[in-house]
Structure formats: structure tokens, C-alpha cells
Amino acid sequence: MKLIWKLLRRHVSILQLAGFLLANLLGMLIVLLSIQFYRDVNPLFGQDDGIIKPDYLIVNKQVGALDALGLGASGFTEEEIQDLRRQPFCKRADGFVSSQYKVSCSLGLEGGVSMGTALFFESVPSVYVDAREEDWKFDAANPVIPIILPRNYLSIYNFGFASSQSLPKISESMAGMLDLNVRMSAAGRTETMRARVVGFSSRINTILVPEPFMQWSNALLAPEATPQPSRLIVEVGNPADDAIVTYLEKHHYELEQDKLDSGRITYFLKVVTALVVGVGLLISALSFYILMLSIYLLVQKNTEKLRNLLLIGYTPWQVGAPYQCLAVGANALVLVVAWLAVWLVRRCYMDMLWNMFPQIQEPSLLPTFAIGLGLFLLVALVDVAAIHHRVMAIWHRRE
């Protein structure tokens, strides 16, 4: 083995190796830093609250004078829904299903204080709701209603009602532990059930319940009702597409502008991140090619000596091991330095983000580090396989 290391040291170009290290470090740093930066700033623009994704838009018809008098038709017909689904920008569109019965909810608080209010329920297909499957389900045999509330409802209670009535404030985690009593009534029939809050959303202004519960309760309490959906939830591929605004204006539909703007920003953020990551991967690929070319030249220069080593009893793995160690070690050094650089750069820009947005959460670095480790393992496997293939070619021609 020492003989092989001596041969390797004689022909190693320090400049070539340094050039590879710098180029690969630059590529790896661009890839990892752009991915981490996207994960850090995306919640500020995308409003991805873990419940309703930012690529989902909520559409409703404009309310006119006839609607205010109860003479207009504010719901969406099946033809209108199908027309929206046929649009190039639309991936999927479904209507909100509303409860066709009266709903009231009561909650007991500390000190024997009881609070109640009238509510309403709406549901959308479960594919739009990114909640845990075990939380977002309904079993008629053991009826407990999962509910997703708008986050601003909790803010209204904490900073408005609770403050004025000297009641305790409720955090999101505490709200999930409260038992709510829901009373539903229609056509002389009343049902009382327990409910629990399973999540909060910043992107919806309605009280969501699972679609199976809505179908079951409407069939039980209002079997004759066949309402048209008053709102639609639409999945779009590109929120920045101007065709969305044109279509909505043409058909007199409304969309919360900030939702569309945030969707556009998120889309452009994804595009820019993809371009930057692509540049980083290209630089890494070129540096990898430089390293492989350098190692191939080393092997080519020492072909005769390596063939002699194979003839005197060295195995192909023993002959190729120093070259493989050089390639894997260089990539490992690049990975560690890139990890450290990402951590240092992130500390700098996160301080600025915290000053501008005190509410920002700090995502973990582990996914980004895992991506870097995955790239390293992929390149290392290719290096080892390529060098072994080259040595095996010399082995087969040793005679």
C-alpha cells in the first residue's frame, strides 16, 4: 500500500486539487444555502400554515344589490365549476359545502364561566387539508367533530373578548385540549356532539369540518337541501399567471388580493431558488468532472506501475483504494466546510430577518444538511465505482 501512495504523491497536482476543492465548495455552498434560505423566508410570503397550502385560492362571486335583498343567485352552478376546471391555470377546483342546519357551540372556562355562540360549518375535500389523517376523520359510531378554525378567531378572543371580560387567554396548543359542545338543529330535530380543535389556519375565513361529517350531518338534519357552493377552492399551478386575474374579472369573481400576491411571491421564490440550485449543481458537476479527469490522468500516468503491482499480487481494490480515498476525502472536506459556511451565513441573515419580522420561526438546518450528505454520498459512490472500473480495466489487461 505504501508503494501505491508513493506513486500517487509523485503525480498529484496541488493546483488541480485546489481548483477542484474551490469549485466544488462553491457549487455545494450555492445549493445548500439557497435551499436553506428558501426554507427560512418562504413562511413569510407563502403563508404556508400547515393546513391550507399557498397554491390553493378561494374564489367567490361578487355580492350585488340583488344578493343583499335575497333575490340573487350567489352560488356556483355545476356549469360554472366545470368551466373553471377547464382553464389552463386550474389543476383542480371544488366547492365549499355548507351546513344546512343551525349550529351553536358552548365552552366552559375557569371560575364556572360558560361561553356560547352561534357558528356555521363548511367542508372541502380532504385533499386540500394538510392535517394528520388520524385527526382529520369522523366516525359516526364515536362522534367527535374535528374543527379547523381561522387563526384570527383566536386573536379576536384573546385580545378582544378575553381582555374585556377578564377571562384567561388561550394558546393554540391549549385550544386543542378544550372540549367543545356543539348543538345542531333543523326541522325539529336536534343533535348534540363533542368537538375539538385540531388546527388553525391563516388562509381560510371559515370553520372547517371533515367532508364525511358534513355529508353525514346534512343527510341527517337537512336531507332535502341541495345548496349550490357559495365559494370554490382552486388549486393552480402558477399563481403568477395573469390569466387567473383576467378570468376572475371577466366572470365577476372575487379573490382576496393578498392571497394572490403571496402566491405570486411564493411562485417566483420557487423559480429563483430552482435556478440558483441548478447553477450550483452545474458548478458541482463540472468540479466533479475536473476531479475525475485528474484522477484518470494519475491512473493513466501510472498504468505500467499499477499493472506491475497487480502482477505481484496486489488486488484491484488495494490498488484503487488510495485514489478512491483521495476522491472521497476531498468531497468530505468540501461537505464539512460547506456545512460550516451555511451555518455562519445563516446566522448573519437570520439576525436581520428577526429584526424585520420578530414573529418568524427558525426552521431546522437538519434537512439542508441531509441534502448535502445525500449529494456527498451520491458523488462518493460514483467516484468509487468509476475508479474501480478503471483499475479493473488495467487488471484485465495485466497480461
TIROPA-388328 format. One record per atom (N, C-alpha, C): x negated, y, z; residue in three letters. Coordinates in steps of 0.02 Angstrom, whole numbers, plus 50000, padded with zeros to 5 digits. Example, Ala and Ser with C-alpha at 12.3 -4.5 7.8 and 13.67 -1.06 7.14 Angstrom:
REM TIROPA-388328
493404971650390ALA;493854977550390ALA;493404983550390ALA;493584988850354SER;493164994750357SER;493555000250394SER;
This chain:
REM TIROPA-388328
499594994050000MET;500005000050000MET;499575006350000MET;498995006150036LYS;498565012050038LYS;498285013649969LYS;498155008349929LEU;497905009449862LEU;498415013349820LEU;499045011549828ILE;499575014949790ILE;499635022249810ILE;499585023549876TRP;499625030449900TRP;499035034549874TRP;498435031449870LYS;497865035049843LYS;497975036849769LYS;498245032049731LEU;498395033449661LEU;498905039149654LEU;499395039049698LEU;499925044149695LEU;499645051049711LEU;499215051649762ARG;498955058149782ARG;498505061149729ARG;498165056849692ARG;497705059449641ARG;498055063249586ARG;498665061549572HIS;499015064549514HIS;499625068749532HIS;499745069749596VAL;500325073849616VAL;500175081149602VAL;500625084549568SER;500565091749555SER;500945095549609SER;500575099249649ILE;500895102949703ILE;501365108249675ILE;501165111349620LEU;501595116549591LEU;502255113549565LEU;502215107749533GLN;502825104549509GLN;503285102549567GLN;502985099849620LEU;503385097749677LEU;503695103849711LEU;503315109249717ALA;503585115349748ALA;504145118349706ALA;504055118149640GLY;504585120649596GLY;505225116649603GLY;505145109949608PHE;505745105849619PHE;506085107549685PHE;505685108149738LEU;505985109449804LEU;506365116049804LEU;506065121249775LEU;506405127749775LEU;507035127649732LEU;507005124549673ALA;507585124249630ALA;508145120149661ALA;507965114449690ASN;508475110249720ASN;508765113449782ASN;508345116949821LEU;508595120449879LEU;509085125949859LEU;508925129549806LEU;509375134749782LEU;510045131849760LEU;510025126349722GLY;510645123249700GLY;511055120549758GLY;510735117049803MET;511095114249861MET;511385119749905MET;511005125149914LEU;511245130749956LEU;511855134049924LEU;511835135049858ILE;512405138149824ILE;513025133849831ILE;512955127349822VAL;513525122849827VAL;513815122849898VAL;513405121849948LEU;513655121250016LEU;513915127850043LEU;513565133250028LEU;513775139750054LEU;514425142150023LEU;514505140949958SER;515135142949925SER;515725138949951SER;515635132449963ILE;516175128349991ILE;516355130650061ILE;515855132050103GLN;515985134150171GLN;516305141150172GLN;516075145650129PHE;516375152250127PHE;517105151950105PHE;517255147650057TYR;517955146750037TYR;518375144250095TYR;518125139350133ARG;518505136650190ARG;518595141950244ARG;518115146550250ASP;518165151550303ASP;518665157150286ASP;518675159350223VAL;519095165150207VAL;519765163250177VAL;519855157050155ASN;520485155050124ASN;521095156250169ASN;521055154750235PRO;521655155950277PRO;521865163250279PRO;521395167950267LEU;521575175050269LEU;522015176950210LEU;521925173750152PHE;522285175650092PHE;522825170550073PHE;522675164250084GLY;523125159050062GLY;523705157950109GLY;523665160250172GLN;524185159050221GLN;524355151650225GLN;523855147550220ASP;523965140250224ASP;524065138450297ASP;524685137950320ASP;524825136950391ASP;524905129650408ASP;524725125150361GLY;524785118050376GLY;525485115350368GLY;525975119450351ILE;526665117250344ILE;526895118050272ILE;526875124250246ILE;527065125650177ILE;526455128350141ILE;526245125050087LYS;525625126950054LYS;525725133350012LYS;525165137050000PRO;525225143549966PRO;525435143049893PRO;525385137149861ASP;525605136449792ASP;526355135449786ASP;526715135549842TYR;527435134949841TYR;527755141849849TYR;528175143649802LEU;528515150149804LEU;529255149149818LEU;529555153949853ILE;530255153549870ILE;530625158849830ILE;531115156649791VAL;531475160949744VAL;532205161349765VAL;532485167349761ASN;533205168249772ASN;533485173449724ASN;534125173549716LYS;534445178449672LYS;534525185149708LYS;534505190449668GLN;534615197049696GLN;535325197649721GLN;535405200949778VAL;536075201849808VAL;536365208349783VAL;536945207949751GLY;537275213849724GLY;537895215649763GLY;538265220549738ALA;538865222949772ALA;539405217549776ALA;539485213649723LEU;539995208349724LEU;539825203049775LEU;539175201549783ASP;538975196649834ASP;539135199149903ASP;539035205749915ALA;539185208549980ALA;539925208149996ALA;540345208349944LEU;541075207749954LEU;541315200549953LEU;540855195949943GLY;541045188949941GLY;541335186749875GLY;541235190749822LEU;541535189249757LEU;541025186549707LEU;540385187049723GLY;539875184849677GLY;539675177649689GLY;539295174949643ALA;539035168149649ALA;538275168649658ALA;538055168349720SER;537345169449736SER;536935163049732SER;537265157249724GLY;536905150949721GLY;536635149449652GLY;536195144449649PHE;535895142249586PHE;536295136349559PHE;536475136749496THR;536805131149463THR;536295126049442THR;536525120149426GLU;536075114849403GLU;535735116749338GLU;536095120449294GLU;535795122549231GLU;535225127549243GLU;535315132049292GLU;534795136849307GLU;534175133349337GLU;534285128449378ILE;533725124749408ILE;533345120949354ILE;533715117749308GLN;533385114049255GLN;532995118649209GLN;533265124649196ASP;532915129449154ASP;532255131649186ASP;532265132649252LEU;531655134449287LEU;531145128749285LEU;531375122649291ARG;530925116849289ARG;530585116049221ARG;530905118549169ARG;530625117849102ARG;530075122949087ARG;529985127849131GLN;529495133149118GLN;528785130449126GLN;528315132749084PRO;527625130049086PRO;527285131049153PRO;527445136449189PHE;527115137749252PHE;527385133549309PHE;527945130249299CYS;528285126649353CYS;528085119249352CYS;527835116849409LYS;527695109749417LYS;528295106049446LYS;528635109349492ARG;529215106249523ARG;529635111649555ARG;530295110749555ALA;530745115449587ALA;531335111749617ALA;531505113449679ASP;532065110349713ASP;532415115649755ASP;533045114349769GLY;533445119049807GLY;533425117849882GLY;533535123249919PHE;533635122749991PHE;534345120250002PHE;534415115150044VAL;535075112650063VAL;535255115650131VAL;535835118850135SER;536035122250196SER;536535117950235SER;536535118950299SER;537035115550342SER;537725118650329SER;538225114350323GLN;538915116450309GLN;539345116250372GLN;539045117550429TYR;539395117350493TYR;539075122550538TYR;539405124150592LYS;539145128950641LYS;538625125550685LYS;538105129350700VAL;537555126650741VAL;537415131550798VAL;537365128950858SER;537155133050915SER;536635129050954SER;536185132750985CYS;535625129551021CYS;535545132751089CYS;535405128751140SER;535305131351208SER;534645128651235SER;534355132551279LEU;533705130751309LEU;533695133151380LEU;533495128751425GLY;533435130451495GLY;532725132751511GLY;532655138451546LEU;532005141151564LEU;531905141051639LEU;531335143551662GLU;531185143551732GLU;531675148051770GLU;531785146351834GLY;532235150251876GLY;532965149151861GLY;533115143851826GLY;533815142351812GLY;534115146551757GLY;533695150251720VAL;533945154451666VAL;534065150151604VAL;534655150951575SER;534825147351515SER;534925152151457SER;534675150451399MET;534725154851341MET;535015150851283MET;535475153851248GLY;535795150551191GLY;535885155351134GLY;535925152751074THR;536015156851015THR;536315152750959THR;536635156150912ALA;536885152850851ALA;536305152150802ALA;536295146550767LEU;535755145150720LEU;536035142850653LEU;535595141250609PHE;535775138050545PHE;535205133450527PHE;535345128350488PHE;534835123650467PHE;534775123750391PHE;534165122650366GLU;534055121550295GLU;533535115950289GLU;533545112750231SER;533055107450219SER;532805107750147SER;532205105150137VAL;531915104350071VAL;531625097250068VAL;531505094650008PRO;531195087950004PRO;530545087650044PRO;530415082050074SER;529835081250119SER;529175082450084SER;529155081850017VAL;528525082749981VAL;528255089849989VAL;528695094650004TYR;528485101550013TYR;528235103050083TYR;528355098550130VAL;528205099750201VAL;527595095550220VAL;527075098950240ASP;526455095550258ASP;526425094250333ASP;526925090750359ALA;526945088950429ALA;526785081550436ALA;526595079550496ARG;526445072450507ARG;527075068250497ARG;526985062550464GLU;527555058350446GLU;527945056050508GLU;527575054550562GLU;527925052150623GLU;528325057650656GLU;528125064050644ASP;528505069650672ASP;529095071650628ASP;529005071050562TRP;529505073750516TRP;529955068050490TRP;530325065050535LYS;530795059850516LYS;531395060050562LYS;531945057050540PHE;532555056950580PHE;532855049950579PHE;533035047650638ASP;533335041050646ASP;534015042050678ASP;534545040350641ALA;535225041350667ALA;535365037050728ALA;535005031550735ALA;535115027250794ALA;534805030250857ALA;534305034450849ASN;533985037850906ASN;533895045150887ASN;534455048850885PRO;534445055550854PRO;534085060850895PRO;533505062850870VAL;533145068750894VAL;532965072750832VAL;533155079050829ILE;533075083050768ILE;532395086550768ILE;531945084950722PRO;531325088850715PRO;531475095550681PRO;531175100850706ILE;531305107550681ILE;530635111050668ILE;530605114650612ILE;530055119150598ILE;530325126250598ILE;530035130550640LEU;530275137450648LEU;529805142350614LEU;530065148050592PRO;529625153450569PRO;529205155950628PRO;528575157350614ARG;528135159550668ARG;528355166350696ARG;528675170550655ASN;528885177050680ASN;529455176450730ASN;529835170850730TYR;530355169850781TYR;530035169550850TYR;529475166050855LEU;529135165550919LEU;528855172250940LEU;528605176250893SER;528355182850910SER;528915187450934SER;529495186950902ILE;530065191050923ILE;530265189350995ILE;530265182851010TYR;530445180851079TYR;529925183251129TYR;529285181951115ASN;528755183551163ASN;528685190951175ASN;528695194951122PHE;528535202051128PHE;529155206451128PHE;529735203551119GLY;530355207351122GLY;530805205051177GLY;531105199351169PHE;531605196851217PHE;531285195151284PHE;530745191151284ALA;530445188951347ALA;530185194851388ALA;529885199751355SER;529615205551391SER;530175209651423SER;530715210651386SER;531255214751413SER;531665211251467SER;531685204551466GLN;532085200751514GLN;531665197551570GLN;531015199151573SER;530555196451623SER;530545188751621SER;530555186051562LEU;530525178851553LEU;529825176651534LEU;529645170451546PRO;528965168151529PRO;528875167851453PRO;528275169451432LYS;528115168851361LYS;527955161651344LYS;528055159851281ILE;527975152951258ILE;527465152751202ILE;526965148551210SER;526475147551157SER;526735142151109SER;526395141451052GLU;526605136451003GLU;526555129451031GLU;526025128051069SER;525955121351099SER;526495120151151SER;526675125251190MET;527205124451240MET;527885123351206MET;527995126851150ALA;528635126151116ALA;528745119051092ALA;528205115551075GLY;528275108651053GLY;528475103951108GLY;528405106051171MET;528585101851228MET;529275103251255MET;529615108351229LEU;530275110151253LEU;530815105751222LEU;531315104051261ASP;531895100351236ASP;532455105351223ASP;532685105351162LEU;533235109851142LEU;533875105751137LEU;534425108651157ASN;535085105551150ASN;535455108951093ASN;535615105151041VAL;535935107750981VAL;536655105250978VAL;537105109950967ARG;537825108350961ARG;538045110050890ARG;538315105050855MET;538535105950786MET;539285104450782MET;539645108850749SER;540375107950747SER;540655110150680SER;541175106650658ALA;541525108350596ALA;542155104050592ALA;542705107050568ALA;543335103350557ALA;543565099650619ALA;543495102850677GLY;543745099850738GLY;543295094450767GLY;542715093150738ARG;542265088050763ARG;541625091250788ARG;541365088750843THR;540765091550874THR;540265086050889THR;539635087450875GLU;539085082850890GLU;538555086750929GLU;538305083650982THR;537765086751022THR;537155082251020THR;536575085151004MET;535955081350998MET;535375085251028MET;534855081751042ARG;534235084951064ARG;533815086651002ARG;533405091851009ALA;532965093950955ALA;532285095850986ALA;531785095650945ARG;531115097850967ARG;530755101250909ARG;530345106150927VAL;529975109950878VAL;529325106150862VAL;529225104650798VAL;528625100850777VAL;528125105250740VAL;528295111550728GLY;527825115950694GLY;528105122850682GLY;527645127350665PHE;527825134250648PHE;527525135950581PHE;527865140150543SER;527625141950477SER;527645149550469SER;527125152150436SER;527115159350420SER;527405160650351SER;527575155450314ARG;527775156350244ARG;528515155150231ARG;528885153550283ILE;529605152450274ILE;529985156750324ILE;530575159050304ASN;531015162650350ASN;531665158850357ASN;531605152650379THR;532185148550389THR;532015143250441THR;532525139750465ILE;532425134450513ILE;532475127850475ILE;531915124550466LEU;531885118450426LEU;532015112250468LEU;532395107750440VAL;532505101050469VAL;532385095950414VAL;532255089650431PRO;532125084650379PRO;532725083750332PRO;532585082350270GLU;533115081350221GLU;533575075550239GLU;533315069850265PRO;533785064450284PRO;534285066550338PRO;534055070750385PHE;534525073150437PHE;535055077650406PHE;534855082050360MET;535335086550329MET;535865082750290MET;535645077650253GLN;536135073650215GLN;536605069950263GLN;536325067250317TRP;536735063550365TRP;537235068150400TRP;537005073950423SER;537445078350461SER;537975081550417SER;537795083550356ASN;538305086350311ASN;538835081250292ASN;538615075050281ALA;539095069750265ALA;539545068250325ALA;539285069150385LEU;539685067650445LEU;540175073250463LEU;539945079450458LEU;540345085050482LEU;540685088950426LEU;540415088850366ALA;540715092550311ALA;540675088450247ALA;541025082750244PRO;540955078250187PRO;541225081150122PRO;541675085950125GLU;541975088650065GLU;541575094450035GLU;541105097050072ALA;540745102950048ALA;540215101049997ALA;540175104849942THR;539665103849890THR;539375110749872THR;538985113649916PRO;538735120449903PRO;538165120549853PRO;538105126249818GLN;537525127149775GLN;536935129649817GLN;536325127649800PRO;535755130249838PRO;535675137749828PRO;535605141349882SER;535525148649878SER;534805150649865SER;534345146149878ARG;533645147549866ARG;533305141449836ARG;532745142649803LEU;532355137249774LEU;531645137549800LEU;531345131849809ILE;530625131549823ILE;530285128749761ILE;529785132349737VAL;529485130949672VAL;528735129849680VAL;528495124349653GLU;527765123049651GLU;527495125349584GLU;526995129749586VAL;526705132449525VAL;525975130449521VAL;525715129849460GLY;525015128049451GLY;524555133949458GLY;524775139849435ASN;524365145849436ASN;524795151749460ASN;524745153549524PRO;525145159149549PRO;524975165749516PRO;524405166249482ALA;524215172449449ALA;524515173049379ALA;524895168149356ASP;525185168249290ASP;525715173749285ASP;525615178449238ASP;526095183949230ASP;526775181549206ASP;526795175449178ALA;527435172749155ALA;527925171749213ALA;527665170849273ILE;528105169949332ILE;528495176349344ILE;528145182049347VAL;528475188449359VAL;528965190049303VAL;528755188849240THR;529185190249183THR;529825186249187THR;529765179849202TYR;530355175549205TYR;530825177749262TYR;530545179349319LEU;530965181349376LEU;531335187849362LEU;530995192649331GLU;531325199049315GLU;531865198049263GLU;531745193849214LYS;532235192649161LYS;532875189649189LYS;532825185249238HIS;533405181849265HIS;533655184949330HIS;533365190749349HIS;533575194349409HIS;533495190049472HIS;532925186749475TYR;532745182949534TYR;532265186949576TYR;532235185449640GLU;531785189049685GLU;531285184149715GLU;530705187049730LEU;530175183149761LEU;529795187949807LEU;529655185849867GLU;529285190049913GLU;528605191649882GLU;528475198149871GLN;527885200249833GLN;527235198249868GLN;527225198649934ASP;526605196949968ASP;526445189549959ASP;526955185249953LYS;526835178249941LYS;526515177249872LYS;526765180949822LEU;526475180349755LEU;525765183049754LEU;525665188749787ASP;524995191649788ASP;524495187049823ASP;524705184149880SER;524245179649915SER;524105173449874SER;524615171149837GLY;524505165449793GLY;524005167049738GLY;524055173149710ARG;523585175149659ARG;522875175549687ARG;522805178549746ILE;522145179149776ILE;521855172249789ILE;522265167749815THR;522035160949829THR;521815157549765THR;522205158449711TYR;522025155349647TYR;521355157949622TYR;521265164649623PHE;520635167449599PHE;520055165249644PHE;520185164649709LEU;519665162249755LEU;519455155249737LEU;519945150949720LYS;519785144149699LYS;519375144049635LYS;519575148449586VAL;519215148549522VAL;518495150849532VAL;518405156249571VAL;517725158749583VAL;517305153549619VAL;517605150349669THR;517245145149706THR;517035139449660THR;517495137349617ALA;517345131949570ALA;516775133849523ALA;516775140149499LEU;516235142449455LEU;515565142549491LEU;515565145149552VAL;514935145549590VAL;514675138549606VAL;515135134049627VAL;514935127149641VAL;514655123849578VAL;514975125249520GLY;514735122549457GLY;514025124849441GLY;513885131349453VAL;513215133849442VAL;512715130449488VAL;512905129649552GLY;512475126349600GLY;512325119149580GLY;512845115549558LEU;512745108649537LEU;512295108249474LEU;512365113149429LEU;511945113249369LEU;511215114349388LEU;511085118949435ILE;510405120149457ILE;510125113949491ILE;510535110749533SER;510315104549566SER;510165099149516SER;510585098449465ALA;510475093349414ALA;509825094649376ALA;509685100949360LEU;509065102549324LEU;508455101249368LEU;508515102949432SER;507945101549477SER;507845094049486SER;508395090449488PHE;508335083149492PHE;507995080349430PHE;508155083149373TYR;507835080949311TYR;507095082449312TYR;506905088349340ILE;506205090049344ILE;505825085049388ILE;506135083349445LEU;505815078549491LEU;505735071849457LEU;506255069349425MET;506215062849393MET;505695062849337MET;505665068349300LEU;505175068849246LEU;504465068749275LEU;504365072249331SER;503705072349362SER;503505065349386SER;503965061849417ILE;503815055149443ILE;503695050349385ILE;504085050949332TYR;503975046749274TYR;503275047949244TYR;503055054349244LEU;502385055849218LEU;501855052749264LEU;501975053049330LEU;501505049849376LEU;501445042349363LEU;502025039249355VAL;502025032049342VAL;501685030549276VAL;501805034749225GLN;501515033649159GLN;500755034249162GLN;500495039149199LYS;499785040049206LYS;499455034049239LYS;499815030949285ASN;499535025449324ASN;499785018649300ASN;500045018349239THR;500335012149215THR;499845006349219THR;499235007449194GLU;498755002049194GLU;498564999849264GLU;498475004649309LYS;498285002949378LYS;498864999349413LYS;499475001649400LEU;500054998349431LEU;500134991249405LEU;499994990449340ARG;500034983649312ARG;499524979049345ARG;498934981749359ASN;498424977749393ASN;498644975949464ASN;498954980649498LEU;499204979249566LEU;499734973749565LEU;500154973849514LEU;500664968649508LEU;500344961949494LEU;499804962049454LEU;499474955749437LEU;499124952549497LEU;498874956649543ILE;498524953849601ILE;498994952049658ILE;499644952849648GLY;500114950249698GLY;500584955249730GLY;500524961749715TYR;501004966549743TYR;501684965649708TYR;502214966449747THR;502894965849719THR;503104972449689THR;503594972349643PRO;503834978749615PRO;504084983649668PRO;504404980949722TRP;504644985449774TRP;504054988849810TRP;503514985149822GLN;502924988049855GLN;502604993449810GLN;502574992049747VAL;502274996849700VAL;502705003149694VAL;503355002249691GLY;503795008049682GLY;503955011849745GLY;503825008849805ALA;504015012049868ALA;503725018949878ALA;503075020249864PRO;502815027049875PRO;503165032349832PRO;503305030649770TYR;503655035349726TYR;504375036549750TYR;504695031249773GLN;505375031949799GLN;505375036049863GLN;504885034949905CYS;504835038849968CYS;504725046249953CYS;504305047649902LEU;504195054549883LEU;504845057849861LEU;505225054549818ALA;505845057449792ALA;506365058349848ALA;506475053049888VAL;506975053349941VAL;506755058349995VAL;506115058450012GLY;505875063150062GLY;505955070350040GLY;505815071749977ALA;505905078649952ALA;506635080749955ALA;507085076249935ASN;507805077849939ASN;508035078550011ASN;507775074550056ALA;507965075050127ALA;507745081750156ALA;507135083950138LEU;506895090450161LEU;507335096050135LEU;507535095650072VAL;507975100650043VAL;508645100750081VAL;508915094950096LEU;509565094650131LEU;509525097950200LEU;509005096350238VAL;508945099150306VAL;508865106750303VAL;508445109250258VAL;508355116450252VAL;508995119850229VAL;509365116550183ALA;509995119350160ALA;510505119750216ALA;510545114450257TRP;510995114550315TRP;510835120450360TRP;510195121250376LEU;509995126650420LEU;510145133450390LEU;510015134250324ALA;510155140650291ALA;510895142250291ALA;511325137250278VAL;512045138350279VAL;512275140550348VAL;512005137350400TRP;512195139150468TRP;511995146350484TRP;511385148350463LEU;511155155150478LEU;511555160450439LEU;511655159250374VAL;512025164050333VAL;512745164650358VAL;513035158950377ARG;513735159150402ARG;513795163150466ARG;513305162650509ARG;513325166550571ARG;513355174050556ARG;513005176050503CYS;512995183150485CYS;513665185550459CYS;513955181850410TYR;514575184450381TYR;515185183050426TYR;515155178050470MET;515715176950516MET;515765182550566MET;515205185450587ASP;515235191150633ASP;515595197050600ASP;515475198150536MET;515825203550501MET;516565201950493MET;516725195650478LEU;517425193750470LEU;517805194450536LEU;517485192650591TRP;517815193250656TRP;517955200550674TRP;517505205050653ASN;517615212150666ASN;518205214750626ASN;518295212250565MET;518845214550523MET;519495210850537MET;519445204350553PHE;520035200250564PHE;519945196350630PHE;520115199450687PRO;519995196050751PRO;520375189550759PRO;520915188650720GLN;521325182650728GLN;521055176650688GLN;520525177750649ILE;520285172450606ILE;520025166550647ILE;520185160550624GLN;519935154450655GLN;519285152350621GLN;518855148950657GLU;518215146850630GLU;518245139350612GLU;518315137750548PRO;518315130650528PRO;517655127250544PRO;517675120750551SER;517085116950568SER;516595116650508SER;515955116250525LEU;515445115350474LEU;515365108150452LEU;515665103550489LEU;515555096450476LEU;515755094350405LEU;516335096450378PRO;516505094350309PRO;515985096650259PRO;515735102850266THR;515225105250220THR;514575101350227THR;514375099950289PHE;513785095850300PHE;513875088850271PHE;514485086250277ALA;514625079550249ALA;514565079550173ALA;514785084950141ILE;514715085450068ILE;513985085550048ILE;513575089450086GLY;512865089550073GLY;512545082650081GLY;512745079050134LEU;512485072350145LEU;512695067650088LEU;513305068450065GLY;513535064350009GLY;513135065549946GLY;513005071949931LEU;512585073549872LEU;511885070649880LEU;511605071249940PHE;510935068449952PHE;510925060949941PHE;511415057349968LEU;511435050049961LEU;511515048149887LEU;511925051849851LEU;512015050349780LEU;511365051249741LEU;511025056849752VAL;510395058149717VAL;509865053149738VAL;509845051449803ALA;509335046749827ALA;509435039849795ALA;510055037649790LEU;510185031149758LEU;509975031149685LEU;510125036649650VAL;509925037049580VAL;509165037049574VAL;508825040849618ASP;508095041049617ASP;507805034049627ASP;508035030649679VAL;507765024049696VAL;507885019149638VAL;508485019349610ALA;508645014749555ALA;508235016249493ALA;508135022749477ALA;507765024549417ALA;507035022649423ALA;506735023949481ILE;506035022149491ILE;505945014549490ILE;506395011049522HIS;506355003649521HIS;506415000949450HIS;506865003949411HIS;506945001849342HIS;506295002849302HIS;505955008549315ARG;505335009949279ARG;504795005049299ARG;504725003649364VAL;504214998949387VAL;504364991949361VAL;504994990049359MET;505174983449332MET;504994982849259MET;505024988349222ALA;504824988249152ALA;504074986649146ALA;503674989549191ILE;502954988049192ILE;502844980749214ILE;503244978449261TRP;503194971549286TRP;503304966549230TRP;503814967849188HIS;503964963149134HIS;503434963249080HIS;503034968649076ARG;502504969049026ARG;501814968049055ARG;501794965149116ARG;501144964549150ARG;500674959749116ARG;500944955249076GLU;500504950449042GLU;500324952648972GLU;
